[in-house]
Amino acid sequence: MVNSIHGRSGAPSVFNRGDAMKMHVYGPGGQESHTVLSIHPMLSSASSMKAALCDRMGPGLRFLVPDLSTHGDDASAPYVSAADEAAAIHDWLASHDTRRLSLGFGASLGGVILFELLQFPDLAFDRFFIEGVSFYSGGPVARVGGAILSRVMVAKHRKAVRDPEAGARKLARLYGEQAARSMVASFAAMSEESIRAIVRDCSRVSLPPLSPAIQRRCTFAYGQKDSDLRLARRVIPRLYPQAELRVWPGWGHCERMSRDSVAYGAMLRNVALGSASTDRS
């Protein structure tokens, strides 16, 4: 179990940068520790990432886990753009003199935001692990697909508001009952404007140029059933030929971290500590 930095109340520390960013810090503290920045997917939160990943990655690591806008402790803030989220994370890191991190982890929407964060030249990461990220970067197909997905997601949102139990039952088959209930509650609380903005960003991803040296420290991972995998198989060899692509048989979109969290956490620990070369689980 990862220890938390505690305030007077005994709760993990939460750092607020105005209304823009709520950053949770878990772990032993001190910048000499291996530091992991973990950016959650849509419908997740810092507390969910702590339970699914941070608490499964073993001792001695320090975790920085933001609550993105319209999620977790920042649920009341509208989501505007991935660029805004990345800028808020960067501002927090810079203001806390944290410019070098052992691992940058992002899942789905979190991966889109991590891409944006890579455009800040004053930040350095030893390694990256990005799961389930979209490689749609605009164009007619992405625009049409994004428009359709936006309508679908808004319709699902309205159903979740009307009948959260039905939504939880569907999600539980993929992510487990506990995760499903918090995901549905998060979804129902979102505004339709925030949902449309998230879908837009996942349809028009800003893909950063990465040097061969950075590519070699980057792993992209997908469940075999993830609908984003097909495009990733085409784009990664073209844009990031030195990066690693892992495909997990039988898993769906960001499903493994919830349903196989012990093994997932052990795998990420190896990545964070730089000992993942023999671990392809």
Number of C-alpha atoms within 10 A of each C-alpha: 11 20 17 20 17 15 10 7 7 9 10 16 16 20 13 14 14 8 11 20 26 23 24 21 24 24 25 18 17 10 14 8 15 20 27 29 22 25 29 25 23 19 21 23 25 25 17 18 21 21 14 21 24 29 20 21 23 17 14 14 23 26 27 22 25 31 25 33 25 23 25 19 19 20 17 14 17 19 22 17 16 27 18 17 23 24 19 22 27 21 16 20 18 13 11 10 10 16 15 16 23 21 26 24 22 24 27 22 25 26 28 29 29 28 22 21 22 19 17 12 8 11 15 16 18 19 21 26 21 23 25 26 28 22 23 22 15 18 10 8 12 18 16 13 15 21 16 12 16 20 15 11 17 17 12 15 22 14 14 20 16 12 13 18 14 13 22 22 15 14 17 16 12 18 22 16 15 13 19 23 19 17 24 24 17 19 26 21 16 21 17 19 12 17 21 20 17 19 20 21 22 24 25 18 22 19 16 14 13 16 10 13 10 17 18 16 18 24 18 21 21 28 21 17 16 18 14 19 23 13 12 20 13 11 14 16 13 10 14 19 13 19 20 16 19 15 18 15 10 11 18 19 22 20 20 20 19 20 17 13 19 17 16 18 19 17 18 24 22 15 22 24 16 14 12 14 8 7 11 9 12
